[in-house]
Amino acid sequence: MSDHHPPLRSYGRLKTRTIKPRQAALLETLLPGLRPPAGPFDPRALMPGAAEVWLEIGFGGGEHMAAQAARHPGALIIGAEPFQNGVASALRHIDEAQLTNVRVLDGDARELMANLPDASLERIFVLFPDPWPKARHNKRRIVQAETVAEFARLLKPGGALRFASDVAHYVDWALAKIGANPAFRWTADQAADWRVPPSDHITTRYEEKRLGDCAPVFLDFVRSAP
Ligand SMILES: C[S@@+](CC[C@H](N)C(=O)[O-])C[C@H]1O[C@@H](n2cnc3c(N)ncnc32)[C@H](O)[C@@H]1O
């Protein structure tokens, strides 16, 4: 028997509401040109001259991804999100702002990461990931030792990983899983460093809903030199 199993599903429903006609049209017209290649690829080839390449895992409605892309036109931002309504909403933001520095995988970020070369990213965002609060579901959380090892492989030395959550158990979990990997150094010196949104943060839709059991916590890590 093979030792390789597909990863457990880390996301909820793929589609909820009917997608509005304009957004449905963007799924047909805009998305195909934004999808990264299906096999291994060099992200810099997607935007020659890109100063940096960033990855956002589970971008939800895409508000953060689009706003960061608008603020940082020299950075290529690749987002992965399997939830179709979210992808459609992100396409609307990309279209309205005429962003040329965003690429979108309508699928599992773990597949995308597996196709990226070592040390190819400057930043990774994991913002308000699905909490999977029941103990028997914790193994579905996107932050696992294996994904943290992928983050370490993909980030350049000095690269940054941001995790945010308003679920206290997930915050502790992320600190333990990411902290267990010697490639990462947590940058916090004082409580304000995790309690106050970082100055470059853009509030996400899920964050605004305040569905968790604690105030939003922001954990910034730096990828140390190997
Ligand atoms: C709770 S929502 C938060 C969305 C957004 N980051 C925000 O803060 O508004 C988590 C999102 O992560 C997505 N997700 C879960 N597993 C994923 C995976 N393996 N790859 C990419 N996205 C994933 C889900 O579909 C969901 O939209």
The ligand as an ORCA input file, in Angstrom:
! r2SCAN-3c Opt
* xyz 0 1
  C     -13.060     31.064      7.651
  S     -12.724     31.397      5.981
  C     -11.774     32.933      6.042
  C     -11.651     33.571      4.701
  C     -10.790     34.858      4.660
  N      -9.389     34.565      4.901
  C     -11.303     35.892      5.624
  O     -10.633     36.096      6.662
  O     -12.379     36.473      5.355
  C     -11.435     30.220      5.591
  C     -11.300     29.987      4.123
  O     -10.217     29.090      3.881
  C     -10.566     28.291      2.782
  N      -9.722     27.079      2.792
  C      -9.803     26.031      3.631
  N      -8.920     25.091      3.298
  C      -8.220     25.579      2.237
  C      -7.184     25.059      1.438
  N      -6.674     23.839      1.662
  N      -6.725     25.811      0.429
  C      -7.230     27.044      0.183
  N      -8.231     27.578      0.908
  C      -8.724     26.851      1.920
  C     -12.043     28.026      2.971
  O     -12.695     27.647      1.775
  C     -12.529     29.352      3.506
  O     -13.023     30.206      2.493
*
